[in-house]
Amino acid sequence: MATLLTGGTGKTSVRVARLMQEAKLPFLLASRRGPDAAPAGMPAVKFDWLDASTYSKPFEHRFPGGESISAVYMMNPVVDEPETSMNAFVDYAIKHHGIKRFVLVAGSSAEPGKKGVGNVWKHFLDTGVDYAVLRPTWFMENYTEEAARFIVRDQDKIITACGEGQIPFVSASDIAAVAFRTLTDKKPHNTDYRILGPELLTHDDQRKQLAAKLSHALGRKIANVKLSEQERYDGLIAAGLPEHFARFFTNLEVATAGGFETRTNNVVEQVTGRPPKSFDTFAEENKAVWQKE
C-alpha cells in the first residue's frame, strides 16, 4: 500500500519520502508545484489544500506495482483556518477512496478542538480513523533552511525574543523517522507524540548553549541577541513579514521565554528505537551552510 505525503516540498515530507525509498515502499509527494518541485527520482503530483478540484489527483496516480494510497501525511496550508480545507479533504479521502490512516503534523501547542489543526485532530477522533498527531518542538533546521541561516552566516548572530527560555530542539530527520513509523507500522498508533530533541537549550552564547555550540562548530563567535517582545515584532515587520505572521512568531518566542517549551521525553527513541540527534552533531554536519561567502 502507498502513502501520500502532502507538504511535498517541506522539511519533513521529503525526509519521510527518502525513508520510504530506502524501505522500497511506494509513496507520492503532493504540493502546489507538483513534479516541478520534487527531488529527482521522486514521484509527485499537483495538490492544493485550497482547491478541492485537486483532491482527486493523488488517487489518479498509477504506482508501478499497482498499489493504492492507504495512508496520508498531512502538513497544513499556511492560512488562518487550515482546518476547513483539511477536514474537507479527510472527508473526501474517506468517502471516495476508503482511506483509514492519517498522520498530522501539528505545533507543540496544538490540542484537540483548538483553533487551527487542533480541529483536524478532533475530526480524526470524531470520525474514528486510525491516526497519529505529531507535535514537534522547534526544528534544528530553522537554522539551516530559514532566514536565521543567513543571520548566523552574515551577521554572526542569533536574534530572538526567547530570553532564557529552554527548548529541546529536534532535527527534522527525527520527526521524519517518527512519521515513517506512524505511517507504516501495521498496528495504528492512535495517539499524539511530542517530538523533542535530547537536551534543553537556551539560545545563549555561553555555558554550552545553542549559540555557544555554533561558535564551537564554526570557530568564530556567534552572539545571542535578546530582544523585547515589541522589538522582535517591529523587526519582523521591517523584514517584510505580514502582521499576523509577525505576531504569531513573536508570541511563540515570548511563550518560549516563559517556559512553554521546557520539557523532555524519550518519544523518538521509544518510537524509532534510536535516540534523537544532538545539536552538536547537527552543527558539525551542517557547518558548511554558515560559512561566509
Backbone as CSV, one residue per row, in Angstrom:
resi,resn,N_x,N_y,N_z,CA_x,CA_y,CA_z,C_x,C_y,C_z
1,MET,0.845,-1.195,0.000,0.000,0.000,0.000,0.878,1.242,0.000
2,ALA,0.378,2.321,-0.596,1.176,3.523,-0.801,0.791,4.626,0.175
3,THR,1.697,5.600,0.313,1.493,6.727,1.223,1.512,8.035,0.447
4,LEU,0.547,8.899,0.730,0.500,10.246,0.169,1.143,11.198,1.159
5,LEU,2.138,11.955,0.696,2.876,12.895,1.545,2.567,14.309,1.095
6,THR,1.660,14.998,1.790,1.387,16.398,1.463,2.522,17.259,2.027
7,GLY,2.519,18.534,1.641,3.652,19.372,2.021,4.912,18.884,1.346
8,GLY,4.766,18.504,0.072,5.818,17.775,-0.632,7.130,18.492,-0.849
9,THR,7.196,19.782,-0.526,8.470,20.499,-0.623,9.014,20.845,0.771
10,GLY,8.341,20.373,1.812,8.700,20.771,3.169,9.834,19.983,3.789
11,LYS,10.248,20.440,4.970,11.402,19.848,5.659,11.201,18.371,5.972
12,THR,9.997,18.018,6.430,9.808,16.634,6.871,9.313,15.717,5.770
13,SER,8.454,16.208,4.874,7.868,15.322,3.865,8.929,14.693,2.972
14,VAL,9.879,15.489,2.527,10.940,14.951,1.674,11.785,13.941,2.439
15,ARG,12.010,14.187,3.715,12.787,13.239,4.516,12.012,11.941,4.739
16,VAL,10.700,12.031,4.923,9.891,10.812,5.007,9.974,10.055,3.680
17,ALA,9.917,10.796,2.569,9.998,10.157,1.249,11.313,9.394,1.088
18,ARG,12.412,9.945,1.582,13.698,9.246,1.478,13.678,7.945,2.277
19,LEU,13.032,7.977,3.440,12.912,6.750,4.234,12.057,5.728,3.503
20,MET,11.015,6.202,2.829,10.177,5.291,2.035,10.994,4.664,0.908
21,GLN,11.827,5.463,0.260,12.683,4.942,-0.818,13.616,3.866,-0.290
22,GLU,14.249,4.150,0.852,15.192,3.192,1.428,14.500,1.877,1.775
23,ALA,13.238,1.968,2.208,12.487,0.773,2.580,11.778,0.134,1.389
24,LYS,11.952,0.771,0.208,11.296,0.284,-1.014,9.774,0.227,-0.871
25,LEU,9.221,1.291,-0.269,7.781,1.413,-0.099,7.265,2.513,-1.025
26,PRO,6.123,2.315,-1.666,5.605,3.315,-2.601,5.046,4.543,-1.889
27,PHE,5.288,5.705,-2.479,4.819,6.969,-1.916,4.587,7.960,-3.046
28,LEU,3.921,9.053,-2.710,3.662,10.121,-3.673,3.721,11.448,-2.949
29,LEU,4.606,12.333,-3.402,4.674,13.688,-2.861,3.581,14.546,-3.477
30,ALA,2.998,15.433,-2.682,1.938,16.311,-3.179,2.217,17.741,-2.751
31,SER,2.205,18.654,-3.719,2.405,20.068,-3.430,1.784,20.887,-4.541
32,ARG,1.690,22.181,-4.336,1.071,23.039,-5.355,1.877,23.060,-6.650
33,ARG,3.179,22.838,-6.548,4.023,22.847,-7.747,4.215,21.453,-8.341
34,GLY,3.819,20.442,-7.615,3.859,19.088,-8.135,5.236,18.620,-8.550
35,PRO,5.332,17.926,-9.694,6.605,17.348,-10.138,7.719,18.381,-10.316
36,ASP,7.370,19.628,-10.621,8.394,20.654,-10.842,9.220,20.924,-9.588
37,ALA,8.637,20.662,-8.414,9.329,20.971,-7.163,9.894,19.747,-6.467
38,ALA,9.603,18.569,-6.990,10.018,17.336,-6.317,11.490,17.022,-6.562
39,PRO,12.172,16.436,-5.574,13.546,15.986,-5.800,13.600,14.958,-6.930
40,ALA,14.707,14.905,-7.594,14.870,13.975,-8.715,14.596,12.545,-8.268
41,GLY,13.840,11.838,-9.089,13.555,10.437,-8.816,12.407,10.184,-7.876
42,MET,11.732,11.260,-7.430,10.606,11.089,-6.516,9.298,11.417,-7.226
43,PRO,8.312,10.516,-7.193,7.034,10.788,-7.838,6.272,11.879,-7.109
44,ALA,5.600,12.721,-7.873,4.892,13.850,-7.263,3.689,14.228,-8.104
45,VAL,2.753,14.918,-7.460,1.532,15.341,-8.126,1.155,16.728,-7.612
46,LYS,0.454,17.503,-8.456,-0.023,18.806,-8.022,-1.225,18.626,-7.096
47,PHE,-1.171,19.351,-5.985,-2.231,19.257,-4.972,-2.269,20.572,-4.213
48,ASP,-3.474,21.087,-4.003,-3.637,22.348,-3.290,-4.777,22.189,-2.296
49,TRP,-4.471,22.321,-1.003,-5.498,22.210,0.019,-6.683,23.126,-0.264
50,LEU,-6.418,24.282,-0.846,-7.464,25.295,-1.022,-8.221,25.132,-2.339
51,ASP,-7.889,24.114,-3.100,-8.544,23.863,-4.389,-9.063,22.423,-4.405
52,ALA,-10.340,22.263,-4.100,-10.914,20.920,-3.982,-10.861,20.140,-5.287
53,SER,-10.709,20.845,-6.408,-10.630,20.137,-7.689,-9.350,19.319,-7.806
54,THR,-8.360,19.564,-6.925,-7.101,18.800,-6.965,-7.128,17.601,-6.033
55,TYR,-8.167,17.448,-5.225,-8.193,16.380,-4.232,-8.132,14.991,-4.868
56,SER,-8.675,14.862,-6.054,-8.692,13.543,-6.697,-7.364,13.195,-7.361
57,LYS,-6.523,14.184,-7.624,-5.301,13.962,-8.407,-4.376,12.895,-7.820
58,PRO,-4.112,12.902,-6.511,-3.214,11.860,-5.990,-3.752,10.449,-6.213
59,PHE,-5.056,10.300,-6.167,-5.654,8.969,-6.276,-5.734,8.482,-7.724
60,GLU,-5.436,9.383,-8.647,-5.373,9.009,-10.062,-3.979,8.536,-10.463
61,HIS,-3.011,8.739,-9.570,-1.632,8.336,-9.864,-1.530,6.816,-9.971
62,ARG,-0.770,6.362,-10.951,-0.568,4.928,-11.148,0.796,4.527,-10.596
63,PHE,0.780,3.737,-9.542,2.018,3.248,-8.942,2.519,2.038,-9.721
64,PRO,3.843,1.878,-9.840,4.410,0.783,-10.653,3.919,-0.602,-10.257
65,GLY,3.681,-0.815,-8.956,3.245,-2.124,-8.509,1.740,-2.262,-8.400
66,GLY,1.022,-1.240,-8.872,-0.427,-1.283,-8.821,-1.010,-0.962,-7.455
67,GLU,-0.193,-0.426,-6.550,-0.672,-0.121,-5.207,-1.675,1.054,-5.232
68,SER,-2.419,1.158,-4.168,-3.305,2.310,-3.980,-2.933,2.993,-2.667
69,ILE,-3.299,4.245,-2.547,-2.965,5.015,-1.346,-3.789,4.518,-0.165
70,SER,-3.104,4.280,0.953,-3.783,3.798,2.154,-3.540,4.686,3.372
71,ALA,-2.579,5.610,3.284,-2.264,6.490,4.409,-1.885,7.871,3.873
72,VAL,-2.190,8.901,4.667,-1.929,10.276,4.246,-1.170,11.007,5.345
73,TYR,-0.081,11.658,4.954,0.727,12.511,5.832,0.281,13.947,5.581
74,MET,-0.148,14.644,6.624,-0.810,15.930,6.464,-0.006,17.085,7.051
75,MET,0.430,17.971,6.165,1.060,19.236,6.540,0.080,20.352,6.190
76,ASN,-0.204,21.219,7.151,-1.258,22.209,6.939,-0.841,23.331,5.998
77,PRO,-1.805,23.887,5.252,-1.519,25.082,4.451,-1.355,26.281,5.387
78,VAL,-0.584,27.258,4.960,-0.336,28.436,5.796,-1.449,29.450,5.544
79,VAL,-2.572,29.221,6.181,-3.736,30.107,6.108,-4.325,30.215,7.505
80,ASP,-5.248,31.169,7.695,-5.794,31.422,9.023,-6.614,30.253,9.570
81,GLU,-7.372,29.576,8.720,-8.219,28.483,9.184,-7.963,27.220,8.348
82,PRO,-6.831,26.570,8.560,-6.478,25.404,7.740,-7.430,24.233,7.925
83,GLU,-8.120,24.181,9.052,-8.971,23.028,9.330,-10.122,22.879,8.333
84,THR,-10.581,23.992,7.766,-11.716,23.917,6.849,-11.389,23.036,5.648
85,SER,-10.285,23.336,4.982,-9.917,22.563,3.797,-9.358,21.195,4.168
86,MET,-8.629,21.100,5.265,-8.036,19.820,5.643,-9.120,18.800,6.016
87,ASN,-10.124,19.236,6.756,-11.208,18.327,7.115,-12.038,17.945,5.892
88,ALA,-12.177,18.887,4.958,-12.896,18.568,3.720,-12.157,17.474,2.949
89,PHE,-10.829,17.546,2.924,-10.052,16.505,2.236,-10.145,15.169,2.973
90,VAL,-10.077,15.198,4.288,-10.210,13.960,5.065,-11.537,13.283,4.729
91,ASP,-12.613,14.060,4.718,-13.930,13.502,4.400,-13.955,12.922,2.986
92,TYR,-13.338,13.652,2.050,-13.282,13.179,0.660,-12.502,11.863,0.573
93,ALA,-11.352,11.819,1.220,-10.488,10.636,1.137,-11.147,9.410,1.768
94,ILE,-11.874,9.625,2.848,-12.575,8.516,3.494,-13.722,8.029,2.614
95,LYS,-14.544,8.970,2.169,-15.762,8.614,1.434,-15.481,7.999,0.074
96,HIS,-14.549,8.600,-0.666,-14.355,8.190,-2.056,-13.214,7.185,-2.262
97,HIS,-12.296,7.095,-1.292,-11.139,6.223,-1.501,-10.841,5.306,-0.319
98,GLY,-11.685,5.331,0.678,-11.554,4.389,1.783,-10.301,4.548,2.621
99,ILE,-9.737,5.750,2.659,-8.518,5.964,3.444,-8.850,5.844,4.929
100,LYS,-8.017,5.109,5.653,-8.290,4.862,7.066,-7.194,5.349,8.003
101,ARG,-6.069,5.804,7.444,-4.987,6.261,8.325,-4.505,7.641,7.905
102,PHE,-4.421,8.538,8.891,-3.949,9.899,8.668,-2.928,10.245,9.750
103,VAL,-1.847,10.890,9.340,-0.828,11.368,10.279,-0.700,12.874,10.082
104,LEU,-0.968,13.607,11.137,-0.998,15.075,11.103,0.207,15.642,11.832
105,VAL,0.872,16.621,11.206,1.926,17.373,11.881,1.301,18.650,12.432
106,ALA,1.359,18.807,13.738,0.780,19.965,14.408,1.858,20.651,15.230
107,GLY,1.589,21.852,15.684,2.529,22.541,16.559,2.503,21.944,17.955
108,SER,3.517,22.265,18.738,3.592,21.718,20.092,2.466,22.235,20.977
109,SER,1.824,23.340,20.571,0.733,23.896,21.374,-0.637,23.354,20.974
110,ALA,-0.706,22.515,19.944,-1.987,22.000,19.455,-2.678,21.128,20.504
111,GLU,-3.996,21.223,20.545,-4.827,20.381,21.386,-6.081,20.031,20.602
112,PRO,-6.711,18.881,20.874,-7.933,18.525,20.152,-9.008,19.596,20.317
113,GLY,-9.534,20.075,19.189,-10.583,21.083,19.223,-10.095,22.514,19.278
114,LYS,-8.789,22.701,19.442,-8.251,24.060,19.465,-8.209,24.615,18.054
115,LYS,-8.440,25.908,17.910,-8.457,26.555,16.601,-7.252,26.140,15.764
116,GLY,-7.482,25.943,14.485,-6.416,25.514,13.585,-6.388,23.998,13.467
117,VAL,-5.178,23.445,13.435,-5.068,21.997,13.227,-5.606,21.181,14.397
118,GLY,-5.842,21.824,15.530,-6.486,21.124,16.635,-7.870,20.615,16.246
119,ASN,-8.513,21.345,15.342,-9.827,20.901,14.864,-9.717,19.740,13.877
120,VAL,-8.574,19.604,13.213,-8.337,18.428,12.373,-8.135,17.210,13.271
121,TRP,-7.372,17.378,14.318,-7.158,16.326,15.316,-8.508,15.857,15.873
122,LYS,-9.356,16.804,16.254,-10.680,16.449,16.770,-11.494,15.693,15.716
123,HIS,-11.337,16.086,14.451,-12.070,15.422,13.374,-11.645,13.955,13.254
124,PHE,-10.373,13.681,13.454,-9.915,12.290,13.480,-10.664,11.510,14.560
125,LEU,-10.737,12.098,15.743,-11.392,11.426,16.855,-12.880,11.220,16.574
126,ASP,-13.497,12.226,15.968,-14.936,12.141,15.694,-15.261,11.097,14.619
127,THR,-14.373,10.959,13.631,-14.644,10.033,12.528,-14.158,8.614,12.805
128,GLY,-13.299,8.451,13.802,-12.848,7.122,14.176,-11.783,6.521,13.285
129,VAL,-11.063,7.345,12.523,-9.996,6.830,11.668,-8.770,6.477,12.506
130,ASP,-7.866,5.675,11.940,-6.558,5.467,12.546,-5.751,6.743,12.343
131,TYR,-5.028,7.160,13.377,-4.350,8.450,13.269,-3.112,8.498,14.160
132,ALA,-2.316,9.507,13.893,-1.273,9.949,14.819,-1.149,11.449,14.632
133,VAL,-0.924,12.156,15.709,-0.680,13.601,15.657,0.733,13.834,16.187
134,LEU,1.574,14.409,15.350,2.964,14.683,15.711,3.077,16.137,16.140
135,ARG,3.652,16.349,17.300,3.732,17.705,17.874,5.191,18.057,18.146
136,PRO,5.962,18.318,17.098,7.381,18.615,17.305,7.607,19.983,17.915
137,THR,8.689,20.085,18.646,9.151,21.370,19.148,9.903,22.085,18.025
138,TRP,10.745,23.038,18.358,11.447,23.832,17.347,12.430,22.964,16.564
139,PHE,12.443,23.144,15.243,13.336,22.394,14.362,14.761,22.949,14.435
140,MET,15.737,22.058,14.492,17.119,22.487,14.306,17.301,23.121,12.930
141,GLU,16.571,22.601,11.948,16.705,23.083,10.563,16.234,24.516,10.375
142,ASN,15.594,25.110,11.386,15.274,26.530,11.293,16.546,27.353,11.099
143,TYR,17.679,26.774,11.520,18.952,27.485,11.406,19.744,27.107,10.164
144,THR,19.203,26.227,9.348,19.883,25.881,8.092,19.018,26.110,6.866
145,GLU,17.686,26.144,7.041,16.793,26.221,5.890,15.830,27.405,5.966
146,GLU,16.058,28.324,6.893,15.210,29.504,7.033,16.099,30.744,7.116
147,ALA,15.446,31.901,7.314,16.172,33.182,7.314,17.263,33.234,8.380
148,ALA,17.059,32.506,9.491,18.059,32.526,10.562,19.422,32.046,10.083
149,ARG,19.422,31.201,9.063,20.689,30.722,8.497,21.562,31.897,8.063
150,PHE,20.960,32.866,7.377,21.733,33.964,6.810,22.138,34.975,7.881
151,ILE,21.342,35.076,8.942,21.717,35.958,10.040,22.936,35.388,10.757
152,VAL,22.947,34.073,10.950,24.132,33.435,11.546,25.331,33.594,10.624
153,ARG,25.140,33.297,9.342,26.258,33.325,8.393,26.826,34.728,8.198
154,ASP,25.939,35.713,7.998,26.392,37.041,7.593,26.606,37.998,8.747
155,GLN,25.853,37.809,9.854,25.947,38.751,10.972,26.545,38.136,12.234
156,ASP,26.778,36.826,12.217,27.305,36.122,13.396,26.406,36.328,14.616
157,LYS,25.095,36.258,14.374,24.131,36.499,15.446,22.972,35.516,15.390
158,ILE,22.376,35.295,16.544,21.043,34.707,16.670,20.181,35.783,17.297
159,ILE,19.025,36.070,16.711,18.171,37.161,17.178,16.784,36.613,17.496
160,THR,16.379,36.684,18.766,15.053,36.203,19.167,14.551,37.014,20.360
161,ALA,13.277,36.736,20.711,12.706,37.240,21.962,12.516,36.088,22.939
162,CYS,13.331,35.053,22.795,13.189,33.847,23.628,13.798,33.996,25.017
163,GLY,14.572,35.051,25.231,15.172,35.251,26.541,15.972,34.048,26.998
164,GLU,15.683,33.586,28.215,16.359,32.419,28.778,15.512,31.157,28.636
165,GLY,14.502,31.215,27.789,13.643,30.056,27.599,14.409,28.867,27.042
166,GLN,14.136,27.692,27.573,14.808,26.465,27.141,13.952,25.723,26.119
167,ILE,14.626,25.166,25.111,13.948,24.472,24.015,14.654,23.141,23.757
168,PRO,13.912,22.041,23.622,14.526,20.755,23.268,14.601,20.588,21.748
169,PHE,15.410,21.429,21.091,15.491,21.439,19.627,15.578,20.018,19.067
170,VAL,14.825,19.786,17.969,14.790,18.457,17.364,15.080,18.567,15.878
171,SER,15.727,17.553,15.330,16.031,17.550,13.901,14.836,17.050,13.100
172,ALA,14.654,17.619,11.915,13.593,17.160,11.011,13.771,15.692,10.653
173,SER,15.000,15.203,10.674,15.226,13.781,10.375,14.617,12.887,11.449
174,ASP,14.601,13.355,12.695,13.976,12.583,13.768,12.454,12.656,13.688
175,ILE,11.940,13.809,13.304,10.487,13.931,13.100,10.059,12.996,11.978
176,ALA,10.831,12.981,10.896,10.515,12.099,9.764,10.566,10.634,10.171
177,ALA,11.514,10.282,11.029,11.631,8.887,11.457,10.409,8.448,12.260
178,VAL,9.909,9.335,13.118,8.688,9.027,13.866,7.504,8.951,12.901
179,ALA,7.429,9.905,11.970,6.343,9.897,10.991,6.332,8.606,10.187
180,PHE,7.509,8.154,9.769,7.612,6.921,8.984,6.991,5.745,9.729
181,ARG,7.288,5.643,11.010,6.738,4.527,11.788,5.213,4.651,11.911
182,THR,4.711,5.853,12.164,3.267,6.009,12.338,2.512,5.769,11.028
183,LEU,3.177,5.995,9.909,2.548,5.770,8.607,2.597,4.309,8.179
184,THR,3.629,3.594,8.578,3.868,2.256,8.013,3.706,1.099,8.986
185,ASP,3.723,1.364,10.292,3.544,0.258,11.241,2.192,-0.415,11.022
186,LYS,2.192,-1.716,11.138,0.946,-2.461,10.922,-0.118,-2.046,11.931
187,LYS,0.282,-1.912,13.180,-0.651,-1.514,14.228,-0.747,0.002,14.277
188,PRO,-1.951,0.561,14.194,-2.081,2.022,14.248,-1.653,2.568,15.605
189,HIS,-1.119,3.775,15.617,-0.650,4.371,16.867,-1.796,5.019,17.640
190,ASN,-2.678,5.714,16.943,-3.870,6.324,17.556,-3.541,7.121,18.817
191,THR,-2.587,8.022,18.676,-2.159,8.861,19.793,-1.449,10.080,19.244
192,ASP,-1.054,10.966,20.141,-0.204,12.094,19.743,1.169,11.910,20.363
193,TYR,2.163,12.480,19.693,3.542,12.401,20.167,4.164,13.788,20.190
194,ARG,4.646,14.197,21.342,5.523,15.371,21.395,6.912,14.904,20.958
195,ILE,7.417,15.469,19.898,8.709,15.021,19.364,9.771,16.036,19.767
196,LEU,10.653,15.607,20.644,11.630,16.503,21.257,13.043,15.990,21.040
197,GLY,13.986,16.928,21.055,15.393,16.565,20.972,15.925,16.089,22.314
198,PRO,17.231,15.786,22.372,17.785,15.125,23.555,18.185,16.038,24.698
199,GLU,18.164,17.370,24.491,18.627,18.259,25.560,17.901,19.594,25.486
200,LEU,17.757,20.233,26.638,17.166,21.557,26.712,18.248,22.606,26.500
201,LEU,18.003,23.518,25.574,18.980,24.554,25.251,18.330,25.931,25.239
202,THR,19.024,26.922,25.786,18.658,28.311,25.529,19.413,28.745,24.269
203,HIS,19.165,29.970,23.824,19.903,30.490,22.669,21.231,31.123,23.078
204,ASP,21.619,30.961,24.324,22.749,31.709,24.863,24.058,31.391,24.160
205,ASP,24.998,32.347,24.249,26.322,32.156,23.657,27.350,31.761,24.715
206,GLN,26.864,31.314,25.852,27.741,30.829,26.912,27.182,29.508,27.447
207,ARG,27.945,28.859,28.326,27.501,27.660,29.058,27.033,26.538,28.126
208,LYS,27.676,26.371,26.985,27.386,25.266,26.066,25.934,25.261,25.583
209,GLN,25.383,26.458,25.404,24.038,26.577,24.869,24.097,26.756,23.349
210,LEU,22.965,27.057,22.705,22.898,26.958,21.247,23.922,27.834,20.524
211,ALA,23.979,29.120,20.842,24.937,29.993,20.160,26.366,29.575,20.460
212,ALA,26.609,29.110,21.678,27.951,28.637,22.034,28.325,27.397,21.232
213,LYS,27.357,26.522,20.988,27.615,25.320,20.195,27.924,25.696,18.743
214,LEU,27.205,26.677,18.217,27.508,27.153,16.866,28.898,27.779,16.819
215,SER,29.233,28.555,17.840,30.559,29.174,17.901,31.651,28.113,17.867
216,HIS,31.454,27.049,18.625,32.448,25.969,18.680,32.579,25.284,17.320
217,ALA,31.449,24.999,16.676,31.482,24.294,15.393,32.109,25.141,14.297
218,LEU,31.864,26.463,14.342,32.303,27.342,13.259,33.655,27.999,13.508
219,GLY,34.115,27.952,14.748,35.405,28.562,15.051,35.364,30.075,15.064
220,ARG,34.193,30.647,15.265,34.071,32.095,15.408,32.897,32.384,16.332
221,LYS,32.874,33.569,16.911,31.864,33.922,17.895,30.508,34.160,17.236
222,ILE,29.491,33.441,17.715,28.102,33.688,17.333,27.408,34.255,18.563
223,ALA,26.919,35.470,18.465,26.328,36.154,19.610,24.822,35.919,19.672
224,ASN,24.302,35.881,20.873,22.865,35.759,21.094,22.298,37.132,21.420
225,VAL,21.452,37.654,20.543,20.847,38.974,20.740,19.432,38.788,21.278
226,LYS,19.190,39.304,22.485,17.898,39.146,23.144,17.066,40.406,22.953
227,LEU,15.926,40.251,22.302,15.040,41.376,22.040,13.825,41.331,22.947
228,SER,13.225,42.499,23.148,11.932,42.556,23.829,10.843,42.112,22.860
229,GLU,9.657,41.891,23.374,8.533,41.493,22.521,8.287,42.518,21.421
230,GLN,8.255,43.794,21.784,7.973,44.829,20.781,9.101,44.945,19.771
231,GLU,10.336,44.868,20.252,11.476,44.936,19.335,11.442,43.797,18.324
232,ARG,11.079,42.606,18.791,11.032,41.462,17.880,9.926,41.632,16.849
233,TYR,8.758,42.035,17.304,7.637,42.248,16.387,7.987,43.307,15.347
234,ASP,8.535,44.425,15.789,8.895,45.503,14.863,9.940,45.033,13.861
235,GLY,10.896,44.225,14.310,11.942,43.731,13.421,11.401,42.796,12.360
236,LEU,10.444,41.957,12.731,9.848,41.043,11.759,9.007,41.801,10.740
237,ILE,8.294,42.830,11.194,7.536,43.673,10.264,8.485,44.365,9.298
238,ALA,9.588,44.899,9.828,10.573,45.588,8.980,11.203,44.626,7.968
239,ALA,11.265,43.333,8.332,11.834,42.330,7.424,10.847,41.897,6.347
240,GLY,9.599,42.386,6.445,8.622,42.116,5.396,7.575,41.074,5.719
241,LEU,7.548,40.574,6.951,6.525,39.585,7.300,5.154,40.248,7.429
242,PRO,4.103,39.581,6.989,2.747,40.088,7.231,2.494,40.213,8.734
243,GLU,1.597,41.096,9.103,1.363,41.368,10.519,0.986,40.113,11.306
244,HIS,0.104,39.253,10.746,-0.341,38.097,11.527,0.776,37.089,11.733
245,PHE,1.693,36.982,10.757,2.828,36.076,10.943,3.839,36.668,11.931
246,ALA,4.056,37.967,11.842,4.969,38.618,12.780,4.465,38.463,14.212
247,ARG,3.148,38.614,14.387,2.575,38.448,15.724,2.663,36.998,16.181
248,PHE,2.385,36.064,15.258,2.448,34.640,15.598,3.850,34.249,16.069
249,PHE,4.879,34.614,15.290,6.241,34.214,15.644,6.709,34.914,16.920
250,THR,6.298,36.165,17.088,6.666,36.875,18.314,6.026,36.223,19.526
251,ASN,4.747,35.909,19.420,4.054,35.255,20.538,4.694,33.909,20.859
252,LEU,5.105,33.192,19.827,5.752,31.898,20.025,7.042,32.058,20.836
253,GLU,7.827,33.048,20.485,9.094,33.255,21.183,8.873,33.753,22.612
254,VAL,7.881,34.626,22.790,7.591,35.121,24.141,7.094,33.976,25.025
255,ALA,6.260,33.106,24.472,5.808,31.940,25.239,6.991,31.052,25.611
256,THR,7.928,30.911,24.688,9.128,30.118,24.963,9.947,30.739,26.077
257,ALA,10.053,32.067,26.059,10.773,32.760,27.133,10.138,32.467,28.488
258,GLY,8.828,32.244,28.477,8.110,31.950,29.714,8.122,30.487,30.113
259,GLY,8.831,29.655,29.340,8.991,28.255,29.719,8.075,27.274,29.021
260,PHE,7.341,27.728,27.981,6.364,26.854,27.346,6.978,25.601,26.740
261,GLU,8.210,25.690,26.221,8.841,24.539,25.559,9.752,23.738,26.482
262,THR,9.773,24.069,27.753,10.705,23.417,28.675,10.158,22.061,29.104
263,ARG,10.485,21.057,28.331,10.065,19.680,28.629,11.003,18.712,27.926
264,THR,11.058,17.500,28.410,11.865,16.456,27.779,11.049,15.160,27.758
265,ASN,11.426,14.260,26.848,10.835,12.919,26.823,11.730,12.005,25.994
266,ASN,11.300,10.767,25.839,12.088,9.802,25.061,11.285,9.277,23.877
267,VAL,10.380,10.089,23.332,9.479,9.636,22.272,10.233,9.151,21.040
268,VAL,11.246,9.896,20.605,11.970,9.498,19.396,12.549,8.098,19.554
269,GLU,13.202,7.850,20.670,13.782,6.512,20.894,12.687,5.469,21.092
270,GLN,11.617,5.832,21.775,10.513,4.906,22.022,9.893,4.431,20.703
271,VAL,9.708,5.355,19.757,9.019,5.007,18.513,9.974,4.429,17.474
272,THR,11.197,4.965,17.394,12.112,4.580,16.318,13.178,3.575,16.741
273,GLY,13.412,3.446,18.043,14.449,2.534,18.510,15.830,3.138,18.579
274,ARG,15.943,4.441,18.305,17.248,5.105,18.414,17.063,6.489,19.019
275,PRO,18.093,7.026,19.671,17.959,8.348,20.294,17.955,9.461,19.253
276,PRO,17.410,10.626,19.592,17.403,11.753,18.657,18.785,12.380,18.502
277,LYS,18.950,13.081,17.414,20.232,13.736,17.101,20.481,14.910,18.046
278,SER,21.722,15.080,18.459,22.085,16.222,19.302,22.376,17.446,18.440
279,PHE,22.287,18.630,19.043,22.594,19.838,18.283,24.072,19.905,17.937
280,ASP,24.931,19.357,18.772,26.361,19.331,18.451,26.590,18.566,17.144
281,THR,25.968,17.409,17.018,26.102,16.613,15.793,25.516,17.365,14.606
282,PHE,24.356,17.968,14.819,23.694,18.721,13.748,24.590,19.862,13.265
283,ALA,25.191,20.598,14.189,26.039,21.729,13.820,27.259,21.270,13.024
284,GLU,27.856,20.157,13.436,29.018,19.635,12.701,28.619,19.188,11.298
285,GLU,27.466,18.551,11.170,27.018,18.069,9.877,26.685,19.199,8.905
286,ASN,26.297,20.352,9.436,25.775,21.430,8.592,26.610,22.700,8.593
287,LYS,27.804,22.660,9.158,28.546,23.910,9.347,28.895,24.600,8.032
288,ALA,28.897,23.862,6.935,29.211,24.500,5.650,28.172,25.571,5.276
289,VAL,26.923,25.415,5.719,25.893,26.398,5.321,26.085,27.728,6.024
290,TRP,26.875,27.746,7.098,27.122,29.005,7.812,28.471,29.618,7.496
291,GLN,29.202,29.009,6.566,30.485,29.573,6.186,30.281,30.838,5.375
292,LYS,31.046,31.859,5.657,30.898,33.137,4.964,31.329,33.001,3.506
293,GLU,30.594,33.664,2.629,30.919,33.585,1.198,32.007,34.570,0.849
